[in-house]
Amino acid sequence: MPRMGHTLSLLLRSAAVIGVLAATPAMAEPTVEVLHFWTSGGESRAVNVLRQDFEKAGGKWIDAPVAGGGGDAASTVLRSRVLAGDAPNAVQLKGPSIKEWAEQGVLAPLDSVAKAENWDQLVPPQLQQVIKSDGHYVAVPVNIHRVNWLWSNPAALAKVGAQPPKTWEEFNAVATKLKAAGIVPLAHGGQPWQDATIFETVVLGLGGSEFYKKALVDLDEKALTSDTMVKVFDQMRTIRGFVDNGFSNREWNLATAMVMKGDAAMQIMGDWAKGELVAAGKVPGKDVLCTTTPGSDGFLLNSDSFVMFTAKDKDRTAGQMLLAKLMLGEKFQHEFNLTKGSIPARMTLPMDGFDACAQKSSQDLKQAIGAKTLMPSMAHEMAVPGSVRGAFLDVVTAHFNSDMSSKDAVKRLAEAVTLAR
């Protein structure tokens, strides 16, 4: 039988050990609540790649999706949550909005992860300008989307003996033939951001990259009120005659489905549409053709990024840093962009296994960087502050859905942009 003193000594030592263990901080469980607007079929598959990657690395994912393509609804939810003191940990954000939130002092810096993972050598300089604020990384990009794509159903075009048009004049001629044959020429969703998507491709196609930059990035008044801009609105009026009567408020992915099924011949949409094609078992570049929008001499850039709102909870902070690391990792960049329809933001990643449309996008991106024709998308929140973008969307949509003249639209646009700046 053990001596009482010996037993007491053992008990005291055991208690001491338990006390030390109790006092030792528990390992952080990386946790993030992710606010995003990837809710269509192809987008949901893509975000699940990120979720699975995060969970395999030991993280706990709390999903907070907000339906509504373009991110406008998500932005509204984000603002209300921040005002309520309940900011999500990771938020899908892009363009000038990143710097706007950074200037409020609410974003966690990502410099430590960026340095460890060598982001300076991986991300295109033009994109670094978007995801940095005062020289510090405050966002991590997950992809690069090209906006100025024209998607065409080859069987529908063949019915009128046509090929994907290379100029807006050709587009009008082909669309006229399609309409006469009883085929919807252009699948479109009548939402402001979708109207603006077409608008900016027309600006690029009729005015060129230099004009696009002056008008939609620099907001040059002469460009905004020019004869070229009048011609842009003239073309928008023509396009309005090539969409079907059921276009109002149609979601973009439903318009993509129209092209896949042959219910419409063409769609102007970024390459996230390709994610829908892949999800439906279609082969991009074969079952549905991919060509640049008419007249394009550049690359309209859209990129999804995530910012991390400062968190006091150690589990949430650990989750944010883990998520940021994974997002630019080779494995995620490859798998995610194969599913999403985009190309990697990690420029050094080989394009093996990507479809013909993605490979063309990658080649065109590099060419545009060299030629300085890589332009940020206005419609997709990459070029101008939200208030200015809103001014563009209001006027473009008002014109598209009324009998407003092109000259009146130009005048209203210049006034609206001036007030919004």
C-alpha positions as CSV (number, residue, x, y, z in Angstrom):
1,M,0.0,0.0,0.0
2,P,1.6,3.4,-1.0
3,R,2.6,5.7,1.8
4,M,0.3,8.7,2.4
5,G,3.1,11.2,1.7
6,H,4.1,9.5,-1.5
7,T,0.4,9.4,-2.6
8,L,0.0,13.1,-1.8
9,S,3.1,13.9,-3.7
10,L,1.8,12.1,-6.7
11,L,-1.5,13.9,-6.5
12,L,0.1,17.3,-6.2
13,R,2.4,16.6,-9.2
14,S,-0.6,15.4,-11.2
15,A,-2.6,18.5,-10.2
16,A,0.4,20.7,-11.3
17,V,0.5,19.0,-14.6
18,I,-3.2,19.5,-15.1
19,G,-2.9,23.1,-14.1
20,V,-0.1,23.7,-16.6
21,L,-2.2,22.0,-19.4
22,A,-5.2,24.1,-18.4
23,A,-3.1,27.3,-18.6
24,T,-1.6,26.4,-21.9
25,P,-3.5,28.2,-24.7
26,A,-5.4,25.8,-27.0
27,M,-4.3,25.5,-30.6
28,A,-6.3,27.9,-32.7
29,E,-9.0,26.3,-35.0
30,P,-8.8,28.2,-38.3
31,T,-12.3,29.4,-38.9
32,V,-13.8,31.8,-41.5
33,E,-17.2,33.0,-42.4
34,V,-17.0,33.6,-46.1
35,L,-19.4,36.2,-47.8
36,H,-19.5,35.6,-51.5
37,F,-21.9,35.8,-54.5
38,W,-21.0,32.6,-56.3
39,T,-24.4,31.0,-56.4
40,S,-25.0,29.7,-59.9
41,G,-24.3,26.1,-60.8
42,G,-20.8,26.5,-62.1
43,E,-19.9,29.1,-59.5
44,S,-21.1,26.8,-56.7
45,R,-18.9,24.0,-57.9
46,A,-16.0,26.4,-58.0
47,V,-16.5,27.8,-54.4
48,N,-16.7,24.2,-53.2
49,V,-13.2,23.6,-54.4
50,L,-12.0,26.4,-52.1
51,R,-14.2,25.1,-49.2
52,Q,-12.9,21.6,-49.5
53,D,-9.3,22.8,-49.8
54,F,-9.7,24.9,-46.6
55,E,-11.4,22.1,-44.7
56,K,-8.7,19.5,-45.7
57,A,-6.1,22.0,-44.3
58,G,-7.9,21.8,-40.9
59,G,-10.2,24.9,-41.3
60,K,-13.8,25.4,-40.4
61,W,-15.8,27.1,-43.2
62,I,-19.0,29.0,-42.5
63,D,-20.7,29.7,-45.8
64,A,-22.5,33.1,-46.3
65,P,-23.6,33.2,-50.0
66,V,-25.7,36.1,-51.3
67,A,-27.5,35.5,-54.6
68,G,-27.3,38.0,-57.4
69,G,-24.7,38.1,-60.2
70,G,-22.4,41.1,-60.3
71,G,-22.1,41.4,-56.5
72,D,-24.4,44.3,-56.0
73,A,-26.6,42.5,-53.5
74,A,-23.6,41.2,-51.7
75,S,-22.2,44.7,-51.3
76,T,-25.5,45.8,-49.7
77,V,-25.4,43.0,-47.2
78,L,-21.7,43.7,-46.4
79,R,-22.4,47.4,-45.7
80,S,-25.3,46.5,-43.3
81,R,-23.2,43.9,-41.5
82,V,-20.2,46.2,-41.0
83,L,-22.5,49.0,-39.7
84,A,-24.0,46.4,-37.3
85,G,-20.5,45.5,-36.0
86,D,-20.8,42.0,-37.5
87,A,-18.4,42.0,-40.4
88,P,-17.8,38.6,-42.1
89,N,-14.2,37.3,-41.9
90,A,-13.6,36.9,-45.6
91,V,-15.4,38.8,-48.3
92,Q,-15.4,38.6,-52.0
93,L,-14.5,42.1,-53.2
94,K,-12.8,43.8,-56.1
95,G,-11.6,46.9,-57.8
96,P,-11.6,50.3,-56.1
97,S,-13.9,48.9,-53.4
98,I,-10.9,47.2,-51.9
99,K,-9.0,50.5,-51.4
100,E,-12.2,52.2,-50.1
101,W,-12.6,49.6,-47.4
102,A,-8.9,49.6,-46.6
103,E,-9.0,53.4,-46.1
104,Q,-11.6,52.8,-43.4
105,G,-9.0,50.8,-41.4
106,V,-11.1,47.7,-41.2
107,L,-9.1,45.3,-43.4
108,A,-6.4,42.9,-42.0
109,P,-3.0,43.3,-43.7
110,L,-1.8,40.3,-45.7
111,D,1.9,41.3,-46.1
112,S,3.2,38.4,-44.0
113,V,1.5,35.8,-46.2
114,A,2.4,37.7,-49.3
115,K,6.0,37.8,-48.4
116,A,6.2,34.1,-47.4
117,E,4.4,33.0,-50.6
118,N,6.2,35.5,-52.9
119,W,3.1,37.2,-54.3
120,D,5.2,40.0,-55.9
121,Q,6.5,37.4,-58.4
122,L,3.2,35.6,-59.0
123,V,0.6,38.4,-59.5
124,P,0.5,40.6,-62.6
125,P,1.6,44.2,-61.7
126,Q,-1.7,45.7,-62.9
127,L,-3.6,43.4,-60.5
128,Q,-1.2,44.2,-57.7
129,Q,-2.3,47.8,-58.0
130,V,-5.8,46.7,-57.3
131,I,-5.2,44.5,-54.3
132,K,-2.7,46.8,-52.6
133,S,-3.4,49.9,-50.5
134,D,-0.5,52.2,-49.6
135,G,1.9,49.6,-50.8
136,H,0.4,46.9,-48.5
137,Y,-1.4,43.8,-49.6
138,V,-5.0,43.9,-48.3
139,A,-6.6,41.4,-50.7
140,V,-5.8,38.1,-52.4
141,P,-6.9,37.4,-56.0
142,V,-8.2,34.0,-56.9
143,N,-8.6,34.4,-60.7
144,I,-8.5,36.5,-63.8
145,H,-11.7,36.8,-65.8
146,R,-11.9,38.2,-69.3
147,V,-15.1,40.2,-69.8
148,N,-15.1,40.8,-73.6
149,W,-16.1,37.4,-74.7
150,L,-18.7,36.5,-77.4
151,W,-20.2,33.0,-76.9
152,S,-21.8,31.5,-80.0
153,N,-23.8,28.4,-80.7
154,P,-22.2,27.0,-83.9
155,A,-25.4,25.2,-85.0
156,A,-27.5,28.3,-84.7
157,L,-25.0,30.4,-86.7
158,A,-24.8,27.6,-89.3
159,K,-28.5,27.9,-90.0
160,V,-27.9,31.4,-91.5
161,G,-24.5,30.5,-92.9
162,A,-22.7,32.8,-90.4
163,Q,-19.5,32.8,-88.4
164,P,-18.9,34.7,-85.1
165,P,-18.8,38.4,-86.1
166,K,-15.5,40.2,-85.8
167,T,-16.9,43.8,-86.1
168,W,-20.1,45.4,-84.8
169,E,-21.2,45.9,-88.4
170,E,-20.8,42.2,-89.0
171,F,-22.7,41.5,-85.7
172,N,-25.6,43.6,-86.8
173,A,-25.8,41.8,-90.2
174,V,-25.6,38.3,-88.6
175,A,-28.1,39.2,-85.9
176,T,-30.5,40.5,-88.6
177,K,-30.3,37.2,-90.4
178,L,-30.8,35.3,-87.2
179,K,-33.9,37.3,-86.3
180,A,-35.4,36.8,-89.7
181,A,-34.9,33.0,-89.3
182,G,-36.7,33.0,-86.0
183,I,-33.6,32.6,-83.9
184,V,-33.0,34.9,-80.9
185,P,-29.8,36.7,-81.9
186,L,-28.5,37.7,-78.5
187,A,-29.3,36.0,-75.1
188,H,-29.3,38.7,-72.5
189,G,-30.5,39.3,-69.0
190,G,-32.0,42.8,-68.4
191,Q,-30.1,43.7,-65.3
192,P,-28.1,46.9,-65.0
193,W,-24.7,45.1,-64.6
194,Q,-25.5,43.0,-67.7
195,D,-26.5,46.0,-69.7
196,A,-23.2,47.7,-68.7
197,T,-21.3,44.5,-69.6
198,I,-22.5,44.9,-73.2
199,F,-22.0,48.6,-73.1
200,E,-18.3,48.5,-72.2
201,T,-17.6,45.9,-74.9
202,V,-19.2,48.3,-77.4
203,V,-17.0,51.2,-76.1
204,L,-13.9,49.0,-76.5
205,G,-15.0,47.7,-80.0
206,L,-15.9,51.1,-81.4
207,G,-13.4,53.3,-79.7
208,G,-10.4,51.1,-79.0
209,S,-8.4,50.7,-75.8
210,E,-7.2,54.3,-75.7
211,F,-10.7,55.7,-75.9
212,Y,-12.0,53.1,-73.4
213,K,-9.4,54.2,-70.9
214,K,-10.2,57.9,-71.4
215,A,-13.9,57.4,-71.1
216,L,-14.4,54.6,-68.6
217,V,-11.3,54.8,-66.5
218,D,-10.1,58.4,-66.6
219,L,-13.6,59.7,-67.0
220,D,-12.4,62.3,-69.5
221,E,-15.3,64.7,-70.2
222,K,-14.4,65.1,-73.9
223,A,-14.4,61.3,-74.3
224,L,-17.7,61.0,-72.5
225,T,-19.4,63.6,-74.7
226,S,-17.7,62.6,-77.9
227,D,-19.2,61.5,-81.2
228,T,-17.7,58.1,-80.6
229,M,-19.8,57.8,-77.4
230,V,-22.9,58.8,-79.4
231,K,-22.1,55.9,-81.8
232,V,-21.8,53.6,-78.8
233,F,-25.3,54.4,-77.7
234,D,-26.5,54.1,-81.3
235,Q,-25.1,50.5,-81.3
236,M,-26.7,49.8,-77.9
237,R,-30.1,50.8,-79.4
238,T,-29.5,48.5,-82.3
239,I,-28.6,45.6,-79.9
240,R,-31.8,46.2,-78.0
241,G,-33.7,45.1,-81.1
242,F,-31.8,41.7,-81.1
243,V,-32.9,40.4,-77.6
244,D,-36.0,38.5,-76.9
245,N,-39.1,39.9,-75.1
246,G,-38.4,37.8,-72.0
247,F,-35.0,39.4,-71.3
248,S,-36.1,41.6,-68.4
249,N,-34.3,40.7,-65.1
250,R,-33.2,37.3,-66.5
251,E,-30.1,35.9,-64.6
252,W,-27.0,35.7,-66.7
253,N,-26.6,31.9,-66.3
254,L,-30.1,31.4,-67.8
255,A,-29.0,33.5,-70.8
256,T,-25.9,31.2,-71.1
257,A,-28.3,28.2,-71.0
258,M,-30.2,29.7,-73.9
259,V,-27.0,29.6,-76.0
260,M,-26.1,26.1,-74.9
261,K,-29.5,24.8,-75.9
262,G,-29.6,26.7,-79.2
263,D,-32.5,28.9,-78.1
264,A,-30.3,31.8,-78.8
265,A,-27.3,32.2,-81.0
266,M,-24.9,34.5,-79.0
267,Q,-24.2,35.9,-75.6
268,I,-21.8,38.7,-74.5
269,M,-20.6,37.7,-71.1
270,G,-17.3,37.2,-69.2
271,D,-15.7,33.7,-69.1
272,W,-17.6,32.8,-65.9
273,A,-20.1,31.7,-68.5
274,K,-17.6,29.0,-69.4
275,G,-18.0,27.6,-65.9
276,E,-21.7,27.0,-66.8
277,L,-20.7,25.2,-70.0
278,V,-18.3,22.9,-68.1
279,A,-20.9,22.2,-65.5
280,A,-23.3,21.1,-68.2
281,G,-20.8,18.8,-69.8
282,K,-20.1,21.1,-72.8
283,V,-16.7,21.6,-74.5
284,P,-15.8,25.3,-74.6
285,G,-14.6,26.2,-78.0
286,K,-16.4,23.3,-79.7
287,D,-20.0,23.0,-78.4
288,V,-20.1,26.7,-77.8
289,L,-17.6,29.0,-79.6
290,C,-15.5,31.6,-77.8
291,T,-14.3,34.7,-79.6
292,T,-13.5,38.2,-78.5
293,T,-16.4,40.7,-78.7
294,P,-16.6,42.6,-82.0
295,G,-13.8,45.1,-82.7
296,S,-11.9,44.3,-79.4
297,D,-8.2,45.3,-79.5
298,G,-7.6,44.6,-75.8
299,F,-8.5,42.6,-72.7
300,L,-11.2,43.7,-70.3
301,L,-10.1,42.6,-66.8
302,N,-12.3,41.3,-64.1
303,S,-10.8,39.6,-61.0
304,D,-12.4,38.1,-58.0
305,S,-10.4,38.8,-54.8
306,F,-11.0,38.3,-51.1
307,V,-10.4,40.8,-48.3
308,M,-10.2,39.9,-44.6
309,F,-12.0,42.1,-42.2
310,T,-10.0,42.5,-39.0
311,A,-11.0,39.9,-36.4
312,K,-10.1,39.8,-32.7
313,D,-10.8,36.1,-32.4
314,K,-7.6,34.1,-32.8
315,D,-9.5,31.3,-34.5
316,R,-10.8,33.7,-37.1
317,T,-7.5,35.3,-37.6
318,A,-5.8,32.0,-38.1
319,G,-8.6,31.0,-40.6
320,Q,-8.0,34.2,-42.6
321,M,-4.3,33.7,-43.0
322,L,-4.8,30.0,-43.9
323,L,-7.4,31.0,-46.5
324,A,-5.2,33.7,-48.0
325,K,-2.3,31.2,-48.3
326,L,-4.4,28.6,-50.0
327,M,-6.0,31.0,-52.5
328,L,-2.8,31.7,-54.4
329,G,-1.4,28.2,-54.0
330,E,-0.8,26.1,-57.1
331,K,-3.3,23.4,-56.2
332,F,-6.2,25.7,-55.6
333,Q,-5.4,28.0,-58.5
334,H,-5.4,25.1,-60.9
335,E,-8.5,23.3,-59.7
336,F,-10.6,26.4,-59.0
337,N,-10.0,28.1,-62.3
338,L,-10.7,24.9,-64.2
339,T,-14.1,24.9,-62.7
340,K,-14.8,28.6,-62.6
341,G,-14.0,29.3,-66.2
342,S,-11.4,31.9,-65.4
343,I,-7.6,31.7,-65.7
344,P,-5.2,31.7,-62.7
345,A,-4.1,34.9,-61.0
346,R,-0.9,33.0,-60.4
347,M,0.8,33.9,-63.6
348,T,3.5,31.3,-63.4
349,L,1.1,28.4,-63.3
350,P,1.2,26.2,-66.5
351,M,-2.0,26.1,-68.5
352,D,-1.8,22.3,-69.1
353,G,-5.3,20.8,-68.8
354,F,-7.1,24.1,-69.5
355,D,-9.5,24.3,-72.4
356,A,-8.8,26.1,-75.7
357,C,-10.8,29.2,-74.6
358,A,-8.7,29.5,-71.4
359,Q,-5.5,29.1,-73.2
360,K,-6.5,31.8,-75.7
361,S,-7.4,34.1,-72.7
362,S,-4.0,33.5,-71.1
363,Q,-2.1,34.3,-74.4
364,D,-4.2,37.4,-75.0
365,L,-3.7,38.5,-71.4
366,K,0.1,38.4,-71.8
367,Q,-0.1,40.2,-75.2
368,A,-2.4,42.9,-73.7
369,I,0.1,43.4,-70.8
370,G,2.9,44.0,-73.3
371,A,0.8,46.2,-75.6
372,K,-0.7,48.1,-72.6
373,T,-4.2,47.2,-73.8
374,L,-5.2,45.5,-70.5
375,M,-8.1,47.5,-69.3
376,P,-10.1,47.2,-66.0
377,S,-13.8,46.5,-66.4
378,M,-16.1,49.3,-65.4
379,A,-19.2,47.1,-65.3
380,H,-17.5,44.7,-62.9
381,E,-16.2,47.1,-60.4
382,M,-12.6,47.1,-61.5
383,A,-12.2,50.7,-62.9
384,V,-14.1,53.3,-61.0
385,P,-15.5,53.9,-57.5
386,G,-18.9,52.4,-56.8
387,S,-20.8,55.8,-57.0
388,V,-19.4,56.4,-60.5
389,R,-20.1,52.9,-61.7
390,G,-23.7,53.4,-60.4
391,A,-24.0,56.5,-62.6
392,F,-22.9,54.5,-65.7
393,L,-25.3,51.7,-64.9
394,D,-28.3,54.0,-64.3
395,V,-27.9,55.9,-67.6
396,V,-27.0,52.8,-69.7
397,T,-30.0,50.9,-68.4
398,A,-32.3,53.8,-68.7
399,H,-31.3,54.2,-72.3
400,F,-31.6,50.5,-73.1
401,N,-35.1,50.3,-71.7
402,S,-36.6,53.5,-73.2
403,D,-36.6,55.5,-76.4
404,M,-34.0,58.0,-75.1
405,S,-31.9,59.3,-77.9
406,S,-28.2,58.7,-78.0
407,K,-27.3,62.4,-77.7
408,D,-29.5,62.7,-74.6
409,A,-27.9,59.6,-73.2
410,V,-24.4,61.0,-73.7
411,K,-25.5,64.3,-72.0
412,R,-27.1,62.5,-69.1
413,L,-24.0,60.3,-68.7
414,A,-21.6,63.1,-68.5
415,E,-23.7,64.9,-66.0
416,A,-24.2,61.8,-63.8
417,V,-20.5,61.0,-63.8
418,T,-19.7,64.6,-62.8
419,L,-22.1,64.5,-59.9
420,A,-20.9,61.0,-58.8
421,R,-17.2,61.8,-58.7
